[in-house]
Amino acid sequence: SEGPVGVMRTALEASHKGWGQSIIIGVAPAGAEIRTRPFQLVTGRSWRGTAFGGARGRTDVPKIVDWYTQGKIEIDPMSTPKRSLDASNKGVEIMQAGETLLVMGAAGGVGLTAVEIGKAMGATVIGVARGAAKMAVAKAAGADHVIDASEDITAAGRALGGAAVVVDPVGGPSFTAATRAHTPDVPSVLISR
């Protein structure tokens, strides 16, 4: 499988039998179909999806943008508790310059999205995921390199040249290891939950 639809299928197949869920965030290309064997679903896995977090794109999203610009809601604190929205924009600039992006939880919803966005922007992407199945999901999404989360992330990241941007939707102790894998002499941007 290739592209976003292939990643969606791979994510379902990598989920746990009996109770695993694959949640599709966003939309597939126009006319694309997601295919899988019925066995994947009848064994207890499920597919769910959302676009704009359940908000209606034509009506709700413009309202939310207006509320933000009018100061009625704060989005910056929801973006990341570590950096402002401006710092996240710096991360985008760095990725466009062809630097390396390290994504923790690269087989999860946020991680997969970060991998795909990083590749679309021209970054070299290092995906970190636990186990062969999840590493395969990250690789299928476009990660140039994958690291098993049970490895020494700092050493493995540095061996691959380090990263200028770290996206960590996982948090916890892995955040420290990921940040230590940054590229020396390149301004690092850390985006974490």
PAZAPA-4460 file (N, C-alpha, C; in steps of 0.05 Angstrom, whole numbers, plus 32768, in hexadecimal, padded with zeros to 4 digits):
% residues 193
    n_x    n_y    n_z   ca_x   ca_y   ca_z    c_x    c_y    c_z   seq   type   mol
   8010   7FE8   8000   8000   8000   8000   8011   8019   8000     1      S     A
   8007   802E   7FF4   8016   8046   7FF0   8005   805E   7FF7     2      E     A
   8012   8074   8000   8004   808D   8005   7FF2   808C   801D     3      G     A
   7FE3   80A2   8021   7FD2   80A4   8039   7FBE   808D   803D     4      P     A
   7FB2   8083   8027   7F9F   806D   802A   7FAD   8054   8033     5      V     A
   7FC5   804F   8028   7FD5   8038   8031   7FDC   803A   804E     6      G     A
   7FE3   8052   8057   7FEA   8056   8073   7FD2   8050   8084     7      V     A
   7FBA   8058   807B   7FA1   8053   808B   7F9D   8035   808E     8      M     A
   7FA1   8026   8078   7F9D   8009   807A   7FB2   7FFD   808C     9      R     A
   7FCB   8005   8089   7FE1   7FFB   8099   7FDC   8000   80B7    10      T     A
   7FD2   8018   80BD   7FCC   801F   80D9   7FB6   800D   80E5    11      A     A
   7FA2   8007   80D5   7F8D   7FF4   80DF   7F99   7FD9   80E4    12      L     A
   7FA9   7FCF   80D1   7FB4   7FB4   80D3   7FC9   7FB2   80E9    13      E     A
   7FD5   7FC9   80F1   7FE8   7FC9   8107   7FDB   7FCB   8122    14      A     A
   7FC1   7FD2   8122   7FB3   7FD4   813C   7FAE   7FB9   8148    15      S     A
   7FA9   7FB8   8162   7FA6   7F9F   8171   7F8C   7F90   816A    16      H     A
   7F8E   7F76   8166   7F77   7F66   8161   7F65   7F67   817A    17      K     A
   7F4B   7F68   8176   7F38   7F67   818C   7F2E   7F83   8195    18      G     A
   7F40   7F96   8196   7F38   7FB1   819F   7F46   7FC8   8192    19      W     A
   7F58   7FC3   817F   7F68   7FD8   8173   7F57   7FEB   8162    20      G     A
   7F5E   8005   8163   7F50   8019   8154   7F64   8028   8142    21      Q     A
   7F5C   802D   812A   7F6C   803E   8118   7F5B   8057   8113    22      S     A
   7F64   806E   811B   7F55   8086   8118   7F61   8097   8102    23      I     A
   7F51   809C   80ED   7F5A   80AB   80D6   7F55   80C8   80DB    24      I     A
   7F6A   80D9   80DA   7F67   80F5   80DF   7F6A   8103   80C4    25      I     A
   7F56   8112   80BB   7F58   8120   80A2   7F4A   8110   808C    26      G     A
   7F51   8115   8074   7F43   8108   805D   7F57   80FC   804A    27      V     A
   7F4E   80E8   803C   7F5E   80DB   8027   7F5C   80EB   800D    28      A     A
   7F6D   80E7   7FFA   7F6A   80F5   7FE0   7F4F   80EF   7FD3    29      P     A
   7F45   8102   7FC4   7F2B   80FF   7FB6   7F2A   80E5   7FA7    30      A     A
   7F15   80D6   7FAB   7F11   80BD   7F9C   7F20   80A5   7FA7    31      G     A
   7F31   80A9   7FBB   7F40   8093   7FC6   7F2E   8080   7FD7    32      A     A
   7F34   8067   7FD7   7F26   8053   7FE7   7F39   8045   7FFA    33      E     A
   7F2F   8040   8012   7F3E   8031   8025   7F34   8014   8024    34      I     A
   7F47   8002   8020   7F40   7FE6   801E   7F4F   7FD6   8033    35      R     A
   7F41   7FC1   803C   7F4E   7FAE   804E   7F3E   7F94   804C    36      T     A
   7F49   7F7F   8057   7F3B   7F65   8058   7F27   7F66   806F    37      R     A
   7F0E   7F5B   806B   7EFA   7F5C   8080   7F04   7F50   809A    38      P     A
   7F17   7F3D   8098   7F22   7F30   80B0   7F2D   7F45   80C4    39      F     A
   7F38   7F5B   80B9   7F44   7F70   80CA   7F2F   7F7C   80DC    40      Q     A
   7F16   7F7F   80D2   7F01   7F8B   80E2   7EF1   7F77   80F3    41      L     A
   7EED   7F5F   80E9   7EDD   7F4C   80F8   7EED   7F41   8110    42      V     A
   7F07   7F45   8111   7F17   7F3C   8128   7F18   7F52   813E    43      T     A
   7F08   7F67   813B   7F05   7F7A   8151   7F13   7F95   814C    44      G     A
   7F22   7F97   8137   7F2E   7FB1   8131   7F18   7FC4   8127    45      R     A
   7F1D   7FDE   812A   7F09   7FF1   811F   7F17   8009   8113    46      S     A
   7F09   8014   80FF   7F12   802D   80F2   7F00   8043   80FA    47      W     A
   7F0B   8059   8102   7EFB   8071   8108   7F08   8088   80F9    48      R     A
   7EFB   809E   80F7   7F07   80B5   80E9   7EFC   80D0   80F2    49      G     A
   7F0C   80E4   80ED   7F04   80FF   80F3   7F12   8113   80E0    50      T     A
   7F04   8128   80D9   7F10   813D   80CA   7F0C   8157   80DB    51      A     A
   7F20   8166   80E0   7F1F   817E   80F0   7F15   8178   810C    52      F     A
   7F1B   8160   8117   7F12   815A   8132   7EF4   8159   8135    53      G     A
   7EE6   8153   8120   7EC9   8152   8121   7EBB   816D   811A    54      G     A
   7ECB   8182   8117   7EC0   819C   810F   7EB9   819C   80F2    55      A     A
   7EA4   81AA   80EA   7E9D   81AD   80CE   7EAF   81C1   80C1    56      R     A
   7EBD   81B8   80AC   7ED2   81C9   80A0   7EC9   81E4   8095    57      G     A
   7EB2   81E4   8088   7EA8   81FD   807B   7E9D   8211   808F    58      R     A
   7E92   8208   80A5   7E86   821A   80B8   7E94   821D   80D2    59      T     A
   7E9D   8207   80DE   7EA9   8207   80F9   7EC5   8212   80F8    60      D     A
   7ED6   8208   80E6   7EF2   8210   80E6   7EF5   822E   80E2    61      V     A
   7EE7   823B   80CF   7EEA   8259   80CE   7EE2   8267   80E8    62      P     A
   7ECD   825D   80F5   7EC4   8268   810F   7EDB   8266   8123    63      K     A
   7EE7   824F   8124   7EFD   824A   8138   7F14   825D   8132    64      I     A
   7F1B   8261   8119   7F30   8274   8111   7F29   8290   811A    65      V     A
   7F10   8298   8115   7F06   82B3   811E   7F09   82B6   813C    66      D     A
   7F00   82A2   814B   7F01   82A3   8168   7F1E   82A6   8171    67      W     A
   7F30   8298   8163   7F4D   829A   816A   7F57   82B6   8165    68      Y     A
   7F51   82C1   814D   7F5C   82DC   8146   7F4F   82F2   8157    69      T     A
   7F37   82ED   8162   7F29   8300   8173   7F31   82FD   8191    70      Q     A
   7F42   82E9   8196   7F4B   82E4   81B1   7F36   82D6   81C3    71      G     A
   7F22   82CA   81B7   7F0D   82BC   81C7   7F16   82A1   81D0    72      K     A
   7F28   8294   81C1   7F33   827A   81C9   7F51   827B   81C6    73      I     A
   7F5E   826B   81D6   7F7B   8268   81D4   7F82   824E   81C7    74      E     A
   7F90   824F   81B1   7F98   8236   81A3   7FB6   8230   81A8    75      I     A
   7FC6   8245   81AC   7FE3   8241   81B1   7FE8   822D   81C7    76      D     A
   7FDB   822E   81DE   7FE1   821B   81F3   7FD9   81FE   81EB    77      P     A
   7FC5   81FB   81D9   7FBD   81E0   81D0   7FD1   81D6   81BB    78      M     A
   7FDF   81E8   81AD   7FF2   81E0   8199   8009   81D0   81A5    79      S     A
   8014   81DA   81BA   8029   81CC   81C8   802F   81DB   81E2    80      T     A
   8033   81CD   81F8   8039   81DB   8210   8057   81E4   8211    81      P     A
   8067   81DB   81FE   8083   81E0   81FE   808B   81F9   81EE    82      K     A
   807C   81FE   81D8   8082   8213   81C6   8069   8221   81BD    83      R     A
   806C   823A   81B5   8055   8249   81AA   8050   8241   818D    84      S     A
   803B   824B   8182   8035   8246   8166   804B   8251   8154    85      L     A
   8057   8267   815C   806D   8272   814D   8085   825F   814B    86      D     A
   808A   8252   8162   80A0   823E   8162   809A   8226   8150    87      A     A
   8080   821F   8150   8078   8209   813E   807D   8211   8121    88      S     A
   8077   822A   811B   807C   8234   80FF   809A   8233   80F9    89      N     A
   80AB   8238   810D   80C8   8236   8109   80CF   8219   8101    90      K     A
   80C1   8206   810E   80C5   81EA   8107   80BF   81E4   80EA    91      G     A
   80A9   81F1   80E0   80A2   81EE   80C4   80B8   81F9   80B2    92      V     A
   80C2   8210   80B9   80D8   821C   80A9   80F0   820A   80A8    93      E     A
   80F7   81FE   80BF   810E   81ED   80C0   810A   81D4   80AF    94      I     A
   80F2   81C9   80B0   80EC   81B1   80A0   80ED   81B8   8082    95      M     A
   80E3   81CF   807B   80E5   81D8   805F   8101   81DB   8055    96      Q     A
   8113   81E0   8068   8130   81E3   8061   813D   81C8   805E    97      A     A
   812E   81B2   8061   8139   8197   805C   8146   818B   8074    98      G     A
   8141   8195   808C   814C   818A   80A4   813E   8170   80AC    99      E     A
   8146   8164   80C2   813B   814B   80CB   8126   814E   80E1   100      T     A
   8110   813F   80DE   80FA   813F   80F1   80FA   8124   80FF   101      L     A
   80FA   8124   811A   80F7   810B   8129   80DB   810B   8135   102      L     A
   80CC   80F5   812F   80B0   80F3   8138   80AE   80DC   814C   103      V     A
   80A7   80E2   8165   80A1   80CD   8178   8085   80C4   8173   104      M     A
   807F   80AA   817A   8064   80A0   8176   805C   80A1   8159   105      G     A
   806F   809B   8147   806B   809F   812A   8055   808D   811E   106      A     A
   804B   807A   812C   8036   8069   8121   801A   8071   812C   107      A     A
   8019   8085   813E   8000   808E   8148   7FF4   80A3   8136   108      G     A
   7FDC   80AD   813D   7FCE   80C0   812C   7FDE   80DA   8128   109      G     A
   7FE7   80E7   813E   7FF6   8100   813B   8011   80FA   812F   110      V     A
   801E   80E4   8137   8038   80DD   812C   8038   80D8   810E   111      G     A
   8024   80C9   8105   8021   80C4   80E8   801D   80DE   80D8   112      L     A
   800D   80EF   80E4   8008   8109   80D7   8022   8119   80D5   113      T     A
   8031   8119   80EB   804B   8128   80EB   805E   811C   80D6   114      A     A
   805F   8101   80D4   8071   80F4   80C0   8069   80FD   80A4   115      V     A
   804F   80FC   809E   8046   8103   8083   804B   8121   807D   116      E     A
   8046   8132   8090   804A   814F   808C   8068   8154   8088   117      I     A
   8079   8148   8099   8096   814B   8096   80A0   8143   807B   118      G     A
   8097   812C   8071   809F   8123   8057   8095   8136   8041   119      K     A
   807D   813F   8043   8071   8151   802F   8081   816B   802E   120      A     A
   808D   8173   8045   809C   818C   8046   80B9   8189   803E   121      M     A
   80C2   8170   803A   80DD   816C   8031   80F1   8165   8047   122      G     A
   80E7   8160   805F   80F9   8158   8075   8101   813B   8073   123      A     A
   8118   8134   807F   811F   8118   8083   8111   8111   809D   124      T     A
   8102   80FB   809D   80F2   80F4   80B5   80FC   80DA   80C2   125      V     A
   8101   80DD   80DC   8107   80C6   80ED   80EF   80C0   80FE   126      I     A
   80E3   80A9   80FA   80CB   80A1   810A   80D3   808E   8121   127      G     A
   80C8   8093   8138   80CD   8082   814F   80B3   8074   8156   128      V     A
   80B2   805A   8157   809B   804A   815E   80A3   8031   816C   129      A     A
   8091   8025   817B   8098   800C   818A   8090   7FF3   817B   130      R     A
   80A3   7FE3   8174   809E   7FC9   8167   809E   7FCA   8149   131      G     A
   80A2   7FB3   813D   80A4   7FB1   8120   808B   7FBA   8111   132      A     A
   8074   7FB3   811B   805B   7FBA   810C   8057   7FD8   810C   133      A     A
   805B   7FE5   8122   8058   8002   8123   806E   8010   8113   134      K     A
   8086   8005   8114   809C   8011   8104   8095   800F   80E6   135      M     A
   8089   7FF9   80DE   8080   7FF6   80C2   806B   800A   80BA   136      A     A
   8059   8011   80CD   8045   8026   80C8   8053   8040   80C3   137      V     A
   8066   8047   80D4   8075   8061   80D1   8084   8061   80B7   138      A     A
   8090   804B   80B0   809F   804A   8096   808D   804D   807F   139      K     A
   8075   8040   8080   8062   8042   806A   8057   805E   8067   140      A     A
   8057   806E   807D   804D   8089   807C   8062   809C   8070   141      A     A
   807B   8092   806D   8090   80A2   8060   80A8   80A7   8071   142      G     A
   80AA   809C   8089   80C2   80A1   8099   80DA   8096   808A   143      A     A
   80F0   80A6   8089   8108   809D   807C   8117   8089   808D   144      D     A
   8116   808C   80A7   8123   807A   80BA   810F   8074   80D0   145      H     A
   8111   805D   80DC   8100   8056   80F3   8111   804C   810A   146      V     A
   810A   8053   8122   8118   804A   813A   8104   803D   814C   147      I     A
   810B   8026   8157   80F9   8018   816A   80FA   8028   8184   148      D     A
   80E3   802E   8190   80E2   803E   81A8   80F0   8031   81C0   149      A     A
   80F5   8017   81BE   8102   8009   81D4   8121   800D   81D2   150      S     A
   812B   8017   81BC   8147   801D   81B9   814F   8037   81C7   151      E     A
   8169   803C   81C8   8173   8056   81D2   816D   806B   81BC   152      D     A
   8158   807A   81C0   814F   808D   81AC   8163   80A3   81A7   153      I     A
   8170   80AC   81BC   8184   80C1   81B9   819B   80B7   81A7   154      T     A
   81A6   80A0   81AD   81BD   8095   819D   81B4   808F   8181   155      A     A
   819D   8083   817D   8194   807B   8163   818E   8095   8152   156      A     A
   8182   80A9   815E   817C   80C2   8150   8196   80D0   8148   157      G     A
   81A9   80D1   815A   81C3   80DE   8154   81D2   80CF   813E   158      R     A
   81D0   80B4   813E   81DD   80A4   812A   81D2   80A9   810E   159      A     A
   81B9   80B2   810D   81AC   80BA   80F4   81B0   80D7   80ED   160      L     A
   81C1   80E5   80FC   81C7   8101   80F6   81B8   8115   8108   161      G     A
   81A7   810C   811A   8199   811E   812C   8180   812A   811E   162      G     A
   8172   813B   812E   8159   8147   8123   8158   8164   812C   163      A     A
   814F   8175   8119   814B   8191   811F   812F   8196   812B   164      A     A
   811C   8185   8124   8101   8188   812F   80F8   816E   813B   165      V     A
   80EE   816F   8154   80E4   8157   8161   80C6   815B   8167   166      V     A
   80B6   8148   815E   8099   8148   8164   8094   8131   8176   167      V     A
   8089   8136   818E   8085   8121   81A2   8069   8122   81AD   168      D     A
   8056   8114   81A0   803B   8113   81AB   8039   8100   81C3   169      P     A
   804E   80F1   81C8   804E   80DD   81DD   8053   80E9   81F9   170      V     A
   8068   80FA   81FB   806F   8106   8214   807D   80F2   8227   171      G     A
   8082   80FA   823F   808F   80E9   8253   80AD   80E7   824E   172      G     A
   80B9   80D1   8258   80D6   80CD   8257   80E1   80CD   823B   173      P     A
   80D1   80C4   8227   80DB   80C3   820C   80E1   80DF   8201   174      S     A
   80D4   80F4   820C   80D9   810F   8203   80F6   8117   8207   175      F     A
   8101   8111   821E   811D   8118   8224   8130   810A   8211   176      T     A
   812B   80F0   820C   813C   80E1   81F9   813B   80ED   81DD   177      A     A
   8123   80F5   81D5   811F   8100   81BA   812D   811B   81B8   178      A     A
   812B   812C   81CC   8137   8146   81CB   8156   8145   81CB   179      T     A
   8161   8130   81D6   817E   812D   81D6   8188   8123   81BC   180      R     A
   8176   811C   81A9   817F   8113   818F   817F   812A   817B   181      A     A
   817F   8143   8185   817E   815A   8172   8198   815D   8164   182      H     A
   8197   816C   814E   81AE   8171   813D   81BE   8188   814A   183      T     A
   81D8   8183   814F   81E8   8199   815A   81EA   81B0   8146   184      P     A
   81EC   81C9   8150   81EF   81E1   8140   81D7   81E7   812E   185      D     A
   81C0   81DA   8133   81A8   81E1   8124   8193   81E9   8138   186      V     A
   8185   81FF   8135   8171   8207   8149   815B   81F1   814A   187      P     A
   8157   81E5   8161   8143   81D0   8163   8128   81DB   816B   188      S     A
   8113   81CF   8161   80F8   81D5   8169   80EC   81BC   8174   189      V     A
   80E1   81BE   818C   80D5   81A7   8199   80B7   81AB   819C   190      L     A
   80A8   8198   8191   808B   819A   8193   8082   8182   81A2   191      I     A
   8076   8186   81BA   806F   8170   81CB   8053   8175   81D7   192      S     A
   8047   815F   81E1   802D   8162   81EE   8031   816A   820A   193      R     A
***
